[in-house]
Amino acid sequence: MFIFCLSFISLKAQISPGKLTSAHVGLEGISHCTECHELRDKVSDTKCLDCHTEIKKLIETNSGYHANETVQGKECAKCHNEHHGREFDIIRFDPDTFNHVLSGYKLEGKHAQIDCRDCHNPQNIVMEWVEKKEDTWLGLNNECLSCHEDYHQETLSNECTKCHGLDAFRPAENFNHADADFTLKGEHLNVDCKECHQITTKNDREFQIFTGIEHTNCNSCHEDVHENKLGQDCKKCHTENSFHQIKEITSFDHSRTDYPLKGKHQSVDCESCHGASYTNPLKYEFCTDCHDDYHNGQFVTENRVTDCGECHTINGFTPSTFTIEDHDKSEFQLNGAHLATPCFACHQQENSWEFSSLNANCVSCHEDIHQLYISEEYYPDQDCQVCHTTENWIAGKFNHETTGYELLGKHEGVTCRECHYTKDKNGIEIQQFSSLNEDCINCHEDNHRGQFEYMEGNYCTECHHLENWRPDKFDHDNTKFSLEGGHEKTKCKECHKEVSDEKGIYIKYQIKQFKCIDCHS
């Protein structure tokens, strides 16, 4: 038995020289030997590549480090040895000392400065046979767009280095405009690229237009200030160096043009409209063709600015010719106190005039002093007209019955403020609407010092009338002491005496003792 055990241990040691690395742990055991080894022979490169198909593909396509002449022909096991334990580093690769030239791609310019993982990450893996995972250095190719976003969105060649250097994307140091269809001359040499090659948005990304720009004629880029009255051959009068300067005009009959000068326009200096060279393209259909839209597009309708002449004249911007009658044709008619309100009170907001942004809701102009004090149920959409009118802001028209507390008796003649406004301990006036309950002592002083408080409330109306506050509803027989005999004729003050406390004198109604001796001696 002992001999058998020794033989078994010896046999096992000969079969397995050591544990496999954690990467190959699934191949552990006698039954898996031939998955890597030829029978009674060494590890087969063919079998390695049958598993590591991504390396096989790279070798077949003559790509990457394993296709380098320093690696070609080497057995896999020479570099990737096994049976040295679970923690053995089967891939002995130091990215800090690796000669990237051996991969077939030399790192130059900015590429020599960036971190390896900036390029070698799953997002940049383009070879479909390489699994997208963090722990691989494989799967990239040498094309710029395999790592970099195509800013030009397939409108230019994929050979980025035709225009761009490796040290910086901008400027495109290798680009020469003389190689393009349009050679830059004269003032065009001083024009910023973006003036012709505009930056816009395409496919939700920033995009600069380089191809498809029409340049057969000057008006492809420049507006024809002469509106084709002088033809399209600009070179007859102009060069690429500058526009011709026009001689000083001493007298000109503007009435001969399509736009006769009237009103304030008669005193305007010519250059204010035409510029020093008189080549500025002029439009005059609308006032805003020359003048800034003072109202910042508030009166733009049907893709144009409403004619300023509806409110102003060419004799002067002020005063406005817009009348109350005109205002009543708008969505908001002026009535009540609004008739006496100057325009600027509503329409001048800080340093600008607002018109189209205003609406008919009162809080557009007036401060909502009831905000957070009145619930939405009684104050829908902050509509002040539920209670107020434009005739008299103080007078209220609110139907108090909707609150469940009908105003009866003396309450009918009380102003809203007497109940709904109070002052705090600092004398600051505060509102009480949604926070106000129906208990009488919320508005009235409790002269009885809480003697009739029960069930967390004072129910004054059980004794008093709302018309005059007299206690005619009080019935002594409903108390613990009914009045009988001589007591019926006894005056109240004989039993209910005046007493005082820190607040002053009051009448004591609640008598705790009802024995005769307590009142009669």
C-alpha positions in Angstrom: 0.0 0.0 0.0 2.8 2.4 0.9 4.6 1.6 -2.3 1.4 2.3 -4.3 1.0 5.7 -2.7 4.6 6.7 -3.5 4.1 5.6 -7.0 0.9 7.6 -7.4 2.6 10.7 -6.0 5.6 10.2 -8.3 3.3 9.7 -11.3 1.3 12.8 -10.6 4.4 14.9 -10.3 5.6 13.7 -13.6 2.2 14.4 -15.3 1.7 17.9 -13.8 4.9 19.9 -13.3 2.9 22.7 -11.6 -0.4 24.5 -11.4 -1.7 26.6 -14.3 -2.2 30.3 -14.2 -5.6 31.7 -13.2 -6.2 32.5 -16.9 -5.9 28.8 -17.8 -7.4 27.2 -14.7 -10.2 25.7 -16.7 -7.6 23.5 -18.4 -6.3 22.0 -15.2 -6.3 18.3 -14.9 -5.1 15.2 -16.8 -8.1 15.0 -19.0 -7.3 18.5 -20.5 -3.6 18.0 -21.3 -4.1 17.4 -25.0 -6.0 20.6 -25.4 -2.6 22.4 -25.3 0.0 19.5 -25.7 0.5 17.1 -28.6 0.4 13.6 -27.2 3.8 12.8 -25.6 5.1 16.1 -27.0 5.4 19.8 -26.2 2.9 22.6 -26.4 1.6 23.1 -29.9 1.5 26.7 -31.4 -1.5 25.6 -33.5 -3.5 24.7 -30.5 -2.6 28.0 -28.8 -3.9 29.9 -31.8 -7.0 27.7 -32.0 -8.0 29.3 -28.7 -6.4 32.7 -29.1 -8.1 33.4 -32.4 -7.6 37.2 -32.1 -3.8 36.6 -32.2 -4.2 34.2 -35.1 -6.1 36.8 -37.1 -3.5 39.5 -36.4 -0.7 37.2 -37.6 -2.7 36.2 -40.7 -3.3 39.9 -41.6 0.3 40.7 -40.8 -0.9 43.2 -38.1 0.3 44.2 -34.7 3.2 43.1 -32.5 2.9 39.3 -33.1 3.4 40.0 -36.9 6.7 41.8 -36.2 9.9 40.2 -37.5 11.3 39.9 -33.9 8.3 37.7 -32.9 7.6 35.8 -36.1 8.6 32.2 -35.9 8.9 32.1 -32.2 7.0 29.4 -30.3 4.2 30.8 -28.1 5.6 29.0 -25.0 8.9 30.8 -25.3 7.2 34.0 -24.1 4.0 32.7 -22.5 5.2 29.8 -20.3 2.9 27.8 -18.0 2.8 25.6 -14.9 4.3 28.2 -12.6 1.4 28.6 -10.3 -1.9 30.5 -10.2 -0.3 34.0 -9.8 2.3 33.6 -12.4 2.3 36.5 -14.9 2.0 34.7 -18.2 2.0 37.9 -20.2 5.2 39.8 -19.1 4.5 43.2 -20.7 5.5 46.6 -19.4 3.6 49.4 -21.2 6.1 52.0 -19.8 9.1 50.4 -21.6 7.4 48.9 -24.6 8.8 49.9 -28.0 5.6 50.8 -29.8 7.4 50.7 -33.2 7.3 46.9 -32.9 3.5 47.0 -33.1 3.7 48.6 -36.5 2.8 52.0 -35.4 5.3 54.6 -34.3 4.1 57.1 -31.6 4.9 60.6 -32.7 3.8 64.1 -31.6 1.0 64.1 -29.1 0.7 60.3 -29.4 4.0 60.0 -27.6 2.7 61.9 -24.6 -0.7 60.4 -23.9 -1.5 57.5 -21.6 -1.7 54.1 -23.3 -5.3 53.5 -22.2 -6.4 56.7 -23.9 -6.1 54.7 -27.1 -6.2 51.1 -25.9 -9.8 51.0 -24.5 -12.8 48.9 -25.5 -14.5 51.8 -27.3 -11.6 52.0 -29.9 -11.5 48.3 -30.7 -12.4 48.0 -34.4 -11.3 44.4 -35.2 -14.4 42.4 -34.9 -12.6 39.2 -33.8 -11.2 41.0 -30.7 -13.4 41.0 -27.6 -14.1 44.5 -26.3 -12.7 44.3 -22.7 -10.5 46.4 -20.5 -7.6 44.0 -20.1 -6.6 43.8 -23.8 -4.1 45.8 -25.9 -5.4 44.3 -29.1 -8.0 45.4 -31.6 -6.8 48.8 -32.8 -5.6 49.7 -36.3 -3.4 52.6 -37.6 -6.3 54.7 -39.0 -6.9 58.0 -37.2 -10.7 57.5 -37.1 -10.3 54.3 -35.2 -9.5 56.4 -32.1 -10.6 59.9 -33.1 -14.1 61.2 -33.8 -14.6 62.1 -37.5 -15.2 65.9 -37.0 -15.8 66.2 -40.7 -18.5 63.5 -40.7 -17.3 61.7 -43.9 -17.1 64.9 -46.0 -13.3 64.8 -46.3 -10.7 62.1 -46.8 -10.0 59.6 -44.0 -6.3 60.4 -44.4 -6.3 63.1 -41.7 -2.5 63.7 -41.9 -3.0 65.3 -45.3 -4.1 68.4 -43.4 -3.3 67.8 -39.8 -0.1 67.3 -37.9 0.5 64.9 -35.1 1.4 67.7 -32.6 -2.1 69.4 -32.6 -5.3 69.2 -34.4 -5.5 72.9 -34.9 -4.2 74.6 -37.0 -4.2 72.2 -39.9 -0.6 72.8 -40.6 -0.3 70.5 -43.6 -3.2 72.1 -45.5 -2.4 74.5 -48.3 -5.4 76.4 -49.7 -3.6 76.7 -53.1 -4.3 72.9 -53.5 -8.0 73.6 -53.2 -10.4 74.6 -56.0 -10.3 78.2 -54.8 -7.0 80.0 -54.4 -6.9 82.8 -51.8 -5.7 86.2 -53.1 -5.9 89.8 -51.9 -8.1 90.4 -48.9 -9.2 86.8 -48.9 -5.8 86.0 -47.4 -6.8 88.0 -44.3 -10.3 86.5 -43.9 -10.8 84.2 -41.0 -11.5 80.6 -42.2 -14.9 80.6 -40.3 -16.1 83.5 -42.4 -16.4 81.2 -45.4 -16.3 77.8 -43.7 -19.1 78.3 -41.2 -19.4 76.3 -38.0 -22.8 74.8 -37.7 -24.5 71.7 -36.2 -24.9 68.4 -38.0 -26.2 65.2 -36.5 -26.3 67.0 -33.1 -22.6 67.8 -33.3 -20.5 70.8 -34.1 -19.5 70.8 -37.7 -17.5 73.1 -40.0 -18.4 73.2 -43.6 -15.4 72.6 -46.0 -16.9 70.9 -49.0 -19.7 71.9 -51.3 -19.2 75.7 -51.0 -20.2 77.5 -54.2 -17.5 79.9 -55.4 -18.1 80.4 -59.1 -19.2 84.0 -58.6 -18.6 86.6 -55.9 -22.2 86.7 -54.8 -21.9 83.0 -53.8 -20.4 84.4 -50.6 -21.0 88.2 -50.9 -24.4 89.8 -51.0 -25.0 91.7 -54.2 -25.5 95.2 -52.8 -26.6 96.4 -56.2 -29.4 93.9 -56.4 -28.3 92.7 -59.8 -28.8 96.2 -61.3 -25.2 96.1 -62.4 -24.9 92.5 -63.3 -23.0 89.7 -61.6 -19.5 90.3 -62.9 -18.2 92.1 -59.8 -14.6 92.2 -61.2 -15.7 94.8 -63.7 -15.5 97.3 -60.9 -13.9 95.5 -58.0 -10.7 93.5 -57.2 -9.9 91.0 -54.6 -7.6 93.6 -52.9 -10.5 96.1 -52.0 -13.7 97.6 -53.2 -13.4 100.8 -55.2 -13.8 104.0 -53.1 -16.6 106.1 -54.4 -16.1 109.8 -54.9 -17.6 112.3 -52.5 -21.2 113.0 -53.4 -22.0 116.7 -53.0 -25.6 116.7 -54.2 -28.0 114.0 -55.0 -31.7 113.9 -55.7 -32.8 111.1 -53.6 -36.4 111.3 -54.9 -35.1 109.7 -58.1 -34.5 106.5 -56.2 -37.1 104.0 -55.0 -36.9 105.6 -51.5 -37.6 109.4 -51.3 -36.4 111.0 -48.1 -39.1 112.5 -45.8 -39.3 113.6 -42.2 -36.3 113.0 -40.0 -34.6 111.1 -42.9 -34.0 114.4 -44.7 -31.4 115.4 -42.0 -29.6 112.1 -41.8 -26.0 112.1 -43.1 -25.7 109.9 -46.2 -22.9 107.8 -44.8 -25.1 106.8 -41.9 -27.0 104.7 -44.3 -24.7 104.0 -47.2 -21.3 103.8 -45.3 -18.1 105.5 -46.3 -17.7 103.5 -49.6 -21.4 103.7 -50.5 -21.3 99.9 -51.1 -23.5 98.8 -48.2 -26.4 96.8 -49.4 -29.6 98.8 -48.6 -33.0 97.5 -47.9 -35.9 99.8 -47.1 -39.1 97.8 -47.1 -39.3 97.9 -43.3 -38.0 100.4 -40.8 -35.9 97.6 -39.2 -33.9 97.3 -42.5 -32.0 100.3 -41.3 -33.0 100.7 -37.7 -32.5 98.3 -34.8 -35.6 96.6 -33.7 -36.0 98.5 -30.4 -38.6 96.1 -29.3 -36.4 93.0 -29.9 -38.8 91.0 -32.1 -41.8 91.4 -29.9 -43.9 92.5 -32.9 -42.6 90.0 -35.4 -45.6 88.5 -37.2 -45.6 86.2 -40.3 -41.7 86.2 -40.2 -41.5 89.9 -40.4 -41.5 92.9 -38.0 -44.8 94.7 -37.9 -44.6 98.1 -39.6 -43.3 100.6 -37.1 -45.7 103.2 -38.7 -48.6 101.7 -36.8 -47.3 103.4 -33.7 -44.6 105.8 -34.8 -44.0 108.4 -37.7 -40.9 109.4 -39.6 -41.2 112.8 -38.0 -40.1 111.4 -34.7 -40.1 108.2 -32.6 -42.1 109.9 -29.8 -44.8 110.4 -29.0 -46.4 107.1 -30.0 -49.6 107.3 -32.1 -51.0 104.2 -30.5 -54.3 105.1 -28.9 -56.6 103.7 -26.2 -58.9 102.7 -28.9 -56.1 100.7 -30.5 -55.3 99.1 -27.2 -58.9 98.0 -26.9 -58.5 96.0 -30.1 -55.8 94.0 -28.4 -56.4 91.0 -26.1 -56.4 93.4 -23.1 -59.0 96.2 -23.0 -58.3 99.2 -20.7 -61.0 99.9 -18.2 -61.4 101.2 -14.7 -58.2 102.4 -13.1 -56.2 101.1 -16.0 -57.5 104.0 -18.1 -55.5 106.4 -16.0 -52.4 104.3 -15.9 -49.4 105.5 -18.0 -48.0 103.1 -20.6 -44.6 102.8 -18.9 -46.3 101.6 -15.6 -47.1 98.3 -17.3 -44.8 98.1 -20.3 -41.5 99.4 -19.0 -39.7 96.6 -17.2 -36.4 97.8 -15.8 -34.5 99.2 -18.8 -36.6 97.7 -21.6 -40.1 97.9 -22.9 -42.2 94.7 -22.8 -45.3 94.1 -24.9 -45.8 90.6 -26.3 -44.4 89.0 -23.1 -47.2 90.5 -21.0 -50.4 88.7 -20.5 -53.8 89.6 -19.0 -53.1 88.0 -15.6 -53.0 90.7 -12.9 -49.8 89.3 -11.4 -47.9 90.2 -14.6 -47.9 93.8 -13.5 -49.1 93.7 -9.9 -47.4 92.0 -7.0 -49.2 88.9 -5.8 -49.5 89.9 -2.1 -51.8 86.9 -1.4 -49.4 84.2 -2.6 -49.1 81.4 -0.1 -51.9 82.9 1.9 -55.0 81.9 -0.2 -55.4 78.4 -1.4 -55.8 77.5 -5.1 -59.4 76.5 -4.5 -60.5 80.1 -3.8 -57.8 81.8 -5.9 -57.4 79.7 -9.2 -54.5 80.7 -11.4 -53.8 83.7 -9.3 -56.9 85.4 -10.7 -57.3 88.6 -8.7 -60.7 89.3 -10.3 -62.3 86.6 -8.1 -62.4 89.3 -5.4 -61.3 92.6 -7.0 -62.3 94.8 -9.9 -60.4 97.3 -11.9 -62.9 100.0 -10.8 -61.9 99.8 -7.1 -59.2 97.5 -5.9 -60.4 97.8 -2.3 -64.0 96.7 -2.8 -64.3 93.0 -2.8 -66.8 90.8 -4.6 -65.9 87.4 -3.1 -68.7 85.0 -2.3 -67.8 84.0 1.3 -70.4 81.2 1.3 -68.1 79.1 -0.9 -65.7 78.9 2.1 -68.4 77.2 4.3 -68.5 80.3 6.6 -71.4 82.5 5.7 -71.2 86.1 6.8 -74.3 86.9 8.9 -75.4 89.7 11.2 -72.7 92.2 12.0 -70.2 90.2 9.9 -71.9 91.4 6.8 -70.8 95.0 7.3 -67.2 94.1 8.3 -64.4 94.7 5.8 -62.3 91.8 4.7 -59.2 93.4 6.3 -60.7 93.4 9.8 -60.7 89.7 9.9 -58.0 88.7 7.4 -55.3 91.1 8.5 -53.5 91.2 11.8 -50.2 92.4 13.2 -47.6 90.3 14.8 -45.7 91.1 18.0 -43.4 93.4 16.0 -46.3 95.4 14.6 -45.8 93.9 11.1 -49.1 93.3 9.3 -49.7 89.8 8.2 -52.4 88.1 6.2 -54.7 85.3 7.5 -56.8 83.5 4.9 -56.2 79.8 4.6 -54.7 79.9 8.1 -57.8 81.5 9.7 -60.4 79.2 11.4 -63.9 80.0 12.5 -63.3 80.3 16.2 -64.6 83.7 17.4 -61.6 84.5 19.5 -59.4 84.5 16.3 -60.9 88.0 15.7 -62.6 88.9 19.0 -61.1 89.2 22.4 -62.4 86.6 24.9 -63.8 88.8 27.6 -64.7 85.6 29.6 -61.1 84.6 30.0 -61.7 81.1 28.6 -64.5 80.3 31.1 -66.7 78.9 28.2 -64.0 77.1 26.3 -64.6 73.5 25.7 -63.7 70.9 23.1 -60.8 73.2 22.1 -63.0 76.0 21.0 -65.1 79.0 22.1 -68.7 78.7 20.8 -69.9 82.2 21.4 -73.0 81.9 19.2 -74.5 79.5 21.7 -75.3 82.5 23.8 -74.8 85.6 21.6 -76.6 86.8 18.5 -74.6 87.9 15.5 -76.8 91.0 15.0 -76.0 92.7 18.3 -73.9 90.3 20.4 -76.5 90.3 23.2 -76.6 87.0 25.1 -80.3 86.5 24.4 -79.7 82.9 23.5 -78.4 82.0 26.9 -80.7 79.8 29.0 -79.6 79.3 32.7 -81.6 76.1 32.9 -79.0 74.5 30.6 -76.4 75.0 33.2 -75.6 73.0 36.3 -77.7 75.4 38.4 -81.3 76.1 37.3 -82.9 79.3 38.5 -86.0 78.6 40.7 -88.0 80.5 43.2 -86.4 83.7 44.4 -83.4 83.0 42.2 -85.4 83.8 39.1 -85.7 87.5 40.1 -82.1 87.8 41.3 -79.9 90.0 39.2 -77.0 88.3 37.5 -74.4 90.5 39.2 -75.6 89.4 42.6 -74.1 86.0 42.0 -71.6 86.7 39.2 -69.2 89.2 40.6 -66.5 91.2 38.9 -63.0 89.9 39.5 -59.6 91.0 38.0 -56.5 89.5 36.7 -53.4 90.8 34.9 -55.5 91.7 31.9 -58.1 93.7 33.8 -61.6 93.3 35.2 -64.0 90.6 34.0 -67.1 88.8 35.3 -66.8 85.4 36.8 -69.6 83.2 35.4 -68.3 79.7 36.2 -69.1 79.1 39.9 -67.7 75.8 41.2 -69.7 75.6 44.5 -73.5 75.8 44.5 -74.2 75.3 48.3 -76.5 78.0 49.8 -73.9 79.0 52.3 -71.5 79.8 49.4 -73.7 82.8 48.5 -75.9 83.3 51.6 -74.4 83.9 55.0 
